[in-house]
Amino acid sequence: MNYFMDVTIKENVEKYLNKLNRNTLMIYSPTSIEKINFKNEKVKSINWHDISKTIENIDVVVKGNNNIEKVVAFGGGSAIDIGKYIAYKLKVKYVCIPSMLSTNSYATNKVALIKAEKKITLDAKLPNCIILDDKILKASRIENLYGLADVLSIHTALYDWKLAAEDINEKIDKGIYDMSLNLLNEVINFILDNTVEEIASNTEKLFEYIGQAGYITNLYGTGRPESGSEHIFAKELESKIDVPHGISVSLGIIIMTIWQGREVKEILKAVDKIQVLDKMQIYGVNKKIIQECTHNLTPRNGRYTIVDKYFNKVTYADEILEKFYRK
């Protein structure tokens, strides 16, 4: 067991939220709150859309709530990110209630917010309690499958880590490396051994797998064990179009596996099985966007990856894309 699983409890979300008192600040997603009969007028509640993920807006909320004793976040990754950052700044208890498993944000102590129109990573608070409501999670079938992308990304991230060790003598933490690799293999087997309906309906297993990937980064101190070149690609794609993180990361995993000169068949089978890329065209993902993103990739400061090795080599990038289109 670990901290992440130790603080998780099963409880009815509707009953819990309707019992909150005036000393609690709740950050919620509007699509999530609509799934329950919420009628608690005592608790101060804020729709995350009203403040967005802009740090200046969130800091206003922090300054105006010095008297609260607890922050509760109910929703997807955005509501959770805002809630855990506010709890960290106020130094109060934090309760996390994921309504979907599209990211591993419920199990990490970092947050991605916007400052001066740029995404930055900041420290945040690990939850004192995570409430798991199976009925709520089952209502987000597709989003839950998207969350597996942040586990499958270990596939490319660990190769990038080995590359950093070879090229720039970056130290590999064997314990963390092996823990990540074991998780990746277990999740690939789980995906390949089950139907997509069985995978989507097993919310407890998805919650554990996706959360464990996030928790490993807490243990190591950075996202190195599960975030590498595939996330560099995802960030570039997300800067151009509004696309679910699970789609951008999954696309990055496939392209960067080829870029790393590796066999793509096994990881492609896992990505295809969970149908994450089936609807990417709906979000505007096409050959032109993919080529533009691949050409524009730049190394991430402090995170050596395959992108560093082939930075600015457009001809090589085009060769990789031809292999990707033929996969």
Buried (B, 14 or more C-beta within 10 A) or exposed (E): EEEBBEBBEEEEBBEBBBEBEEEBBBBBBEBBBEBBEBEBEEBBBBBBEEBBBBBEBBBEBBEEBEEBEBBBBBBBBBBBBBBBBBBBBBEBBBBBBBBBBBBBBBBBBBBBBBBEEEEEEBEBBBBBBBBBBEEBBEBBBBBBBBBBBBBBBBBBBBBBBEBBBEEEEBEBBEEBBEBBBEBBEEBBEBBEEBEEEEBBBBBEBBBBBBBBBBBBBBBBEEBBBBBBBBBBBBBBBBEBEEBBBBBBBBBBBBBBBBBBEBEBEEBBEBBBBBBBBEEBEEBEBEEEBBBEBBBBBEBBEEBBBBBBBBEEEEEEBEEBBEEBEEE
